[in-house]
Amino acid sequence: MPVSPSHGRPYPTAPRADELPTGTPSSAEPARRGDFDARGKFAPGNGVSRTGGKATAGKTRLAARLGLSSLPEGAAFRPYRAAATSFRKAQCASLAATVGGGMCGPGPSSMVASAALQLAWSRYLSDQAAATGDAELALSASRLADASRNNLLSAHELAAREAVARRASQPTSAHATLTAVLGTEPAPVVPALPPPLTLDHDAPAAAPDVPSSPNATPAATLPARVVVGGGPRVGKTMLARRLATDGRPVRETDEAIDLGWSGASEHVATWLDAPGPWIVEGVAVARALRKWLASHPEGRPCDLLLWSSVPRSDRTPGQVTMGKGCETVLAEIRGELARRGVRIEGFPA
């Protein structure tokens, strides 16, 4: 990290943009035949799950969230904080993919969180200055934006240096050694997502007995606006990312977690007004759909709702309760969704 002299002492400063280290791009291993069983479900010890675990390793509450409290209803800063949450997630994902070797540790994550809050307050004060003509507010907004930039540059540098250190300290994997000795391995055959099933609340959705064709392209016939819902640990995020092969954006309701249950679903409901194509997934989608229906007498909040009630792994008691709540809300709005022409289908656990 560069230093600058001040009053006879060296002080660390944020690096210049042209001095940032190159870092290590993410090198996630491609999915292999052994990562899936005959029905297209993830097999025990699969590499895809290891990659997800690596991406979230070392996260802490202070590094992964913008605050430990929720803002009250009607607070003027609430939409800015929600936007900061989305910015933090996108920037951490970008650092992990471009310079962090697939990881953005708690150190860089905390810097990005600080930068996101500084940027949010900068935009808030800038709007206030524009409305009131207060030059002092405008100057404070400019200083916060500059502080946000410095934190982002520092986060980039730390993420890159941590990636280089991790790479130097880790021995070469046995798989990489064998590949280097024996030559390039053949391209893996990855089973496609099993076809969607008709949702039946009286019996949980189950995967079909016949495996899907590996050449299937689910996104080719995917509607423009897709919502993926269900309780915790049913595979919503993984399914959404596998469906987004056409490059459409995937929004996660966890982006609004700092707003609390009611505020998060209200915020997510506004996403459903955007034209497609997009995918929205998360535990808050059922409540968001209910709020959208209440505020729109006509129209469809989405074209397709994919839902699962079957967890892929053990749940905590709190997650079990949360899942029951999601099911209750869906049962309440399912008839109205169908009346408005929303397709509702289950997906395998």
C-alpha positions as CSV (number, residue, x, y, z in Angstrom):
1,M,0.0,0.0,0.0
2,P,1.5,3.4,-0.9
3,V,2.4,5.9,1.8
4,S,2.5,9.7,1.9
5,P,4.6,11.8,4.3
6,S,2.7,14.1,6.6
7,H,4.2,16.1,9.5
8,G,7.4,14.0,9.2
9,R,5.5,10.7,9.4
10,P,4.5,8.2,6.7
11,Y,0.8,7.6,6.4
12,P,-0.9,4.9,4.3
13,T,-3.0,6.2,1.4
14,A,-5.3,4.6,-1.1
15,P,-3.5,3.5,-4.3
16,R,-3.9,5.2,-7.6
17,A,-6.1,3.5,-10.1
18,D,-3.1,2.8,-12.4
19,E,-1.1,1.4,-9.5
20,L,-3.6,-1.3,-8.5
21,P,-2.3,-4.9,-8.5
22,T,-3.6,-7.3,-11.2
23,G,-4.8,-9.9,-8.7
24,T,-6.1,-13.3,-9.5
25,P,-9.2,-13.8,-11.6
26,S,-11.7,-16.4,-10.4
27,S,-10.8,-19.9,-11.6
28,A,-13.9,-21.8,-10.7
29,E,-13.6,-25.4,-12.0
30,P,-16.3,-26.3,-14.5
31,A,-19.0,-28.7,-13.5
32,R,-18.1,-32.4,-14.1
33,R,-20.0,-35.5,-14.7
34,G,-19.5,-36.6,-11.0
35,D,-21.1,-33.3,-9.7
36,F,-24.6,-34.6,-10.6
37,D,-26.5,-37.8,-10.1
38,A,-28.6,-39.5,-12.7
39,R,-31.6,-37.1,-12.2
40,G,-29.5,-33.9,-12.5
41,K,-29.4,-33.3,-8.7
42,F,-26.1,-32.3,-7.0
43,A,-24.1,-35.3,-5.8
44,P,-22.4,-35.4,-2.3
45,G,-19.1,-33.5,-2.4
46,N,-19.8,-31.9,-5.8
47,G,-17.4,-29.2,-7.0
48,V,-20.2,-26.6,-7.6
49,S,-21.1,-26.5,-3.9
50,R,-17.4,-26.2,-3.0
51,T,-17.2,-23.2,-5.2
52,G,-20.2,-21.6,-3.5
53,G,-18.7,-22.3,-0.1
54,K,-15.4,-20.7,-1.1
55,A,-17.2,-17.6,-2.3
56,T,-18.8,-17.1,1.1
57,A,-15.9,-18.3,3.3
58,G,-14.9,-15.9,6.0
59,K,-18.0,-13.6,5.9
60,T,-18.9,-11.8,9.1
61,R,-21.9,-9.8,10.0
62,L,-20.0,-6.5,9.9
63,A,-18.4,-7.3,6.6
64,A,-21.5,-8.7,4.9
65,R,-24.0,-6.2,6.1
66,L,-24.2,-2.4,6.2
67,G,-25.5,-2.3,9.7
68,L,-26.9,-4.4,12.5
69,S,-30.1,-2.4,12.9
70,S,-33.1,-1.8,10.6
71,L,-34.3,1.7,9.7
72,P,-37.9,2.6,10.7
73,E,-40.7,2.9,8.2
74,G,-40.7,6.2,6.4
75,A,-37.0,7.0,7.1
76,A,-35.7,9.2,4.3
77,F,-32.5,7.3,4.0
78,R,-34.1,3.8,3.6
79,P,-34.1,3.7,-0.2
80,Y,-30.5,4.9,-0.3
81,R,-29.4,2.2,2.2
82,A,-31.2,-0.4,0.1
83,A,-29.4,0.8,-3.0
84,A,-26.1,0.7,-1.0
85,T,-26.8,-3.0,-0.1
86,S,-27.2,-3.9,-3.8
87,F,-24.0,-1.9,-4.6
88,R,-22.0,-3.8,-1.9
89,K,-23.1,-7.2,-3.2
90,A,-22.4,-6.4,-6.8
91,Q,-18.9,-4.9,-6.0
92,C,-17.9,-7.8,-3.7
93,A,-18.9,-10.2,-6.4
94,S,-16.9,-8.2,-9.0
95,L,-13.8,-8.2,-6.8
96,A,-14.1,-11.9,-6.2
97,A,-14.4,-12.6,-9.9
98,T,-11.8,-10.2,-11.3
99,V,-9.0,-10.0,-8.7
100,G,-9.8,-12.1,-5.7
101,G,-9.4,-15.5,-7.1
102,G,-13.1,-16.3,-6.4
103,M,-13.1,-14.8,-2.9
104,C,-13.7,-11.4,-1.3
105,G,-12.6,-11.8,2.3
106,P,-13.9,-10.0,5.3
107,G,-11.3,-7.3,5.1
108,P,-12.1,-6.1,1.5
109,S,-15.8,-6.8,2.1
110,S,-15.8,-4.4,5.1
111,M,-14.1,-1.7,3.0
112,V,-16.7,-2.1,0.3
113,A,-19.5,-1.9,2.9
114,S,-18.0,1.4,4.1
115,A,-17.7,2.6,0.6
116,A,-21.3,1.7,-0.2
117,L,-22.5,3.6,2.9
118,Q,-20.4,6.6,2.0
119,L,-21.7,6.6,-1.5
120,A,-25.3,6.3,-0.3
121,W,-24.9,9.2,2.1
122,S,-23.2,11.2,-0.7
123,R,-26.2,10.7,-3.0
124,Y,-28.6,11.5,-0.2
125,L,-26.9,14.7,0.7
126,S,-26.5,15.6,-2.9
127,D,-30.2,15.3,-3.4
128,Q,-30.8,17.4,-0.3
129,A,-28.4,20.0,-1.6
130,A,-30.2,20.1,-5.0
131,A,-33.5,20.6,-3.3
132,T,-32.4,23.3,-0.8
133,G,-29.5,25.0,-2.6
134,D,-27.2,24.4,0.4
135,A,-23.6,24.6,-0.8
136,E,-22.3,23.0,2.5
137,L,-24.4,19.9,1.9
138,A,-23.1,19.7,-1.7
139,L,-19.5,19.9,-0.4
140,S,-20.1,17.2,2.2
141,A,-21.6,15.0,-0.6
142,S,-18.5,15.5,-2.7
143,R,-16.2,14.6,0.2
144,L,-18.1,11.4,0.9
145,A,-18.0,10.4,-2.7
146,D,-14.2,10.9,-2.7
147,A,-13.9,8.8,0.6
148,S,-16.0,6.1,-1.1
149,R,-13.6,6.0,-4.0
150,N,-10.6,5.6,-1.7
151,N,-12.2,2.7,0.1
152,L,-13.0,1.0,-3.2
153,L,-9.4,1.3,-4.4
154,S,-8.1,0.0,-1.0
155,A,-10.6,-2.9,-1.2
156,H,-9.4,-3.8,-4.7
157,E,-5.7,-3.8,-3.6
158,L,-6.4,-5.9,-0.5
159,A,-8.5,-8.4,-2.3
160,A,-5.8,-8.8,-5.0
161,R,-3.0,-9.2,-2.5
162,E,-5.0,-11.7,-0.4
163,A,-5.6,-13.8,-3.6
164,V,-1.9,-13.8,-4.4
165,A,-1.1,-14.9,-0.8
166,R,-3.7,-17.7,-0.9
167,R,-2.4,-19.0,-4.2
168,A,1.2,-19.0,-3.0
169,S,0.3,-20.8,0.3
170,Q,-1.9,-23.5,-1.3
171,P,-0.3,-26.6,-2.9
172,T,-1.3,-27.7,-6.3
173,S,-4.4,-29.9,-6.3
174,A,-4.1,-33.5,-7.3
175,H,-6.6,-33.0,-10.0
176,A,-4.6,-30.2,-11.6
177,T,-1.4,-32.3,-11.4
178,L,-3.0,-35.2,-13.1
179,T,-4.5,-33.0,-15.8
180,A,-1.1,-31.5,-16.5
181,V,0.6,-34.9,-16.7
182,L,-2.1,-36.7,-18.8
183,G,-3.2,-33.8,-20.9
184,T,-6.4,-31.8,-21.2
185,E,-9.4,-33.6,-19.9
186,P,-12.5,-34.0,-22.1
187,A,-15.3,-31.5,-21.8
188,P,-17.7,-32.6,-19.1
189,V,-21.2,-33.6,-19.8
190,V,-23.5,-31.6,-17.5
191,P,-27.1,-32.7,-17.1
192,A,-29.5,-30.0,-17.8
193,L,-32.1,-28.8,-15.3
194,P,-35.0,-31.3,-15.1
195,P,-38.2,-30.1,-16.7
196,P,-40.5,-28.1,-14.4
197,L,-43.3,-30.0,-12.6
198,T,-46.9,-28.9,-11.9
199,L,-47.0,-27.6,-8.3
200,D,-49.1,-29.7,-6.0
201,H,-49.5,-28.5,-2.4
202,D,-50.8,-31.8,-1.3
203,A,-47.6,-33.7,-2.3
204,P,-44.1,-32.2,-2.4
205,A,-42.5,-31.9,-5.8
206,A,-40.1,-34.7,-6.8
207,A,-37.6,-35.0,-9.5
208,P,-38.5,-37.1,-12.6
209,D,-37.1,-40.7,-12.8
210,V,-35.8,-40.1,-16.3
211,P,-32.8,-37.8,-16.6
212,S,-33.0,-34.7,-18.8
213,S,-31.2,-34.4,-22.1
214,P,-27.7,-32.9,-21.6
215,N,-28.4,-30.8,-24.7
216,A,-31.5,-29.1,-23.3
217,T,-31.5,-25.3,-23.1
218,P,-34.1,-24.2,-20.4
219,A,-33.6,-20.5,-21.1
220,A,-34.7,-20.9,-24.7
221,T,-38.3,-21.2,-23.7
222,L,-38.2,-19.3,-20.5
223,P,-40.7,-16.5,-20.1
224,A,-39.4,-12.9,-19.7
225,R,-40.3,-12.4,-16.1
226,V,-39.5,-15.3,-13.7
227,V,-39.9,-15.5,-9.9
228,V,-38.2,-18.4,-8.0
229,G,-39.6,-18.9,-4.5
230,G,-39.8,-21.2,-1.5
231,G,-38.5,-21.5,2.0
232,P,-34.9,-21.6,3.0
233,R,-32.5,-24.2,1.5
234,V,-34.7,-25.4,-1.3
235,G,-32.2,-24.4,-4.1
236,K,-33.7,-21.1,-5.2
237,T,-30.4,-19.3,-5.9
238,M,-28.8,-22.2,-7.7
239,L,-31.8,-22.7,-9.9
240,A,-32.1,-19.0,-10.8
241,R,-28.4,-18.9,-11.8
242,R,-28.7,-22.0,-13.9
243,L,-31.8,-20.6,-15.7
244,A,-30.1,-17.3,-16.5
245,T,-28.0,-18.7,-19.4
246,D,-29.3,-16.0,-21.7
247,G,-27.6,-13.3,-19.6
248,R,-30.7,-11.9,-18.0
249,P,-30.1,-10.3,-14.5
250,V,-30.9,-12.3,-11.4
251,R,-32.1,-10.2,-8.4
252,E,-31.9,-11.8,-4.9
253,T,-34.3,-10.6,-2.2
254,D,-31.4,-10.8,0.3
255,E,-30.3,-7.5,-1.2
256,A,-33.0,-5.9,0.8
257,I,-32.5,-7.8,4.0
258,D,-31.5,-4.7,5.9
259,L,-35.0,-3.3,5.5
260,G,-36.6,-5.9,7.6
261,W,-39.4,-8.4,6.5
262,S,-42.0,-5.8,5.7
263,G,-39.7,-3.3,4.1
264,A,-37.8,-5.9,2.1
265,S,-41.0,-7.3,0.5
266,E,-42.2,-3.8,-0.2
267,H,-38.9,-3.0,-1.9
268,V,-38.8,-6.2,-3.9
269,A,-42.4,-5.6,-5.1
270,T,-41.1,-2.6,-7.0
271,W,-38.7,-4.8,-8.9
272,L,-41.7,-6.6,-10.4
273,D,-42.7,-3.5,-12.3
274,A,-39.5,-3.6,-14.4
275,P,-39.8,-5.0,-18.0
276,G,-38.2,-8.3,-18.6
277,P,-36.2,-10.4,-19.0
278,W,-35.2,-10.9,-15.4
279,I,-35.3,-13.5,-12.6
280,V,-36.2,-12.6,-9.0
281,E,-35.5,-15.2,-6.3
282,G,-35.6,-15.4,-2.5
283,V,-37.7,-16.2,0.6
284,A,-39.3,-12.7,0.4
285,V,-40.9,-13.2,-3.0
286,A,-44.2,-14.6,-1.7
287,R,-44.8,-11.5,0.4
288,A,-43.6,-9.2,-2.4
289,L,-46.1,-10.9,-4.8
290,R,-48.8,-10.3,-2.2
291,K,-48.0,-6.6,-1.9
292,W,-47.8,-6.2,-5.7
293,L,-51.2,-7.8,-6.1
294,A,-52.7,-5.5,-3.4
295,S,-51.4,-2.4,-5.2
296,H,-52.2,-3.4,-8.7
297,P,-55.9,-4.3,-9.3
298,E,-55.0,-5.9,-12.7
299,G,-52.0,-7.3,-14.4
300,R,-49.4,-10.0,-13.7
301,P,-46.5,-9.4,-11.4
302,C,-44.6,-12.1,-13.3
303,D,-45.0,-14.6,-16.1
304,L,-43.8,-17.7,-14.3
305,L,-43.5,-18.6,-10.6
306,L,-41.2,-21.6,-9.8
307,W,-41.7,-22.9,-6.3
308,S,-40.3,-25.6,-4.1
309,S,-41.3,-26.8,-0.7
310,V,-38.6,-29.5,-0.3
311,P,-35.4,-28.4,1.4
312,R,-32.1,-29.7,0.0
313,S,-30.4,-29.8,3.5
314,D,-31.3,-29.7,7.2
315,R,-33.0,-26.5,8.4
316,T,-32.8,-24.7,11.7
317,P,-36.0,-24.3,13.7
318,G,-36.1,-20.7,12.6
319,Q,-35.8,-21.7,9.0
320,V,-38.6,-24.3,9.4
321,T,-40.9,-21.5,10.7
322,M,-39.8,-19.2,7.9
323,G,-40.6,-21.9,5.3
324,K,-44.1,-22.4,6.8
325,G,-44.7,-18.7,6.5
326,C,-43.7,-18.7,2.9
327,E,-46.2,-21.6,2.2
328,T,-49.0,-19.8,4.0
329,V,-48.5,-16.6,2.0
330,L,-48.4,-18.6,-1.3
331,A,-51.6,-20.5,-0.4
332,E,-53.2,-17.1,0.2
333,I,-52.4,-15.6,-3.2
334,R,-52.1,-18.7,-5.4
335,G,-55.7,-18.4,-6.7
336,E,-55.3,-14.7,-7.6
337,L,-52.0,-15.4,-9.4
338,A,-53.6,-18.1,-11.4
339,R,-56.6,-15.9,-12.2
340,R,-54.3,-13.2,-13.6
341,G,-52.5,-15.7,-15.8
342,V,-49.3,-16.4,-13.8
343,R,-48.0,-19.9,-14.5
344,I,-47.1,-21.7,-11.2
345,E,-44.8,-24.7,-11.4
346,G,-42.7,-26.7,-8.9
347,F,-39.1,-27.5,-9.2
348,P,-37.3,-30.5,-7.8
349,A,-35.3,-30.4,-4.6
